[in-house]
Amino acid sequence: MLPDPGAPGDGLDVQPRVADLTGELERRVEQREHAKELKTAARRASQADKAVQAEQDVLAKISEMAPADRVLAERVHGNLDDGTMWAAGFALTEVTPAAEKRIAALVTQAVQ
């Protein structure tokens, strides 16, 4: 007959060791989850910081423009770049009422 591996006094009591290993694994899982949470929070903060910095950069560039260009840029900025989509380039030399109507018509056509 084989000896009972968990019998007291034989030096083979595995229950405390199993409990120690289980506790260690639980601690590691908790540490990994905490690290993921920290990374996610850092990513959110950095994305928000990048967005704020990008907005400041755009406004700084607009303020450096010649007066006529600045007026045009200020009228376009915030009107076509809201939300999750924005225009990547503009070919406007002047904003006139006719140009505004044409832009509005093109935007309307694009979203229908």
Sequence and secondary structure as in RCSB ss.txt:
>XXXX:A:sequence
MLPDPGAPGDGLDVQPRVADLTGELERRVEQREHAKELKTAARRASQADKAVQAEQDVLAKISEMAPADRVLAER
VHGNLDDGTMWAAGFALTEVTPAAEKRIAALVTQAVQ
>XXXX:A:secstr
    TT TTSS   HHHHHHHHHHHHHHHHHHHHHHHHHHHHHHHHHHHHHHHHHHHHHHHHHHS HHHHHHHHH
HTTTSS TT   S    S   HHHHHHHHHHHHHHH 
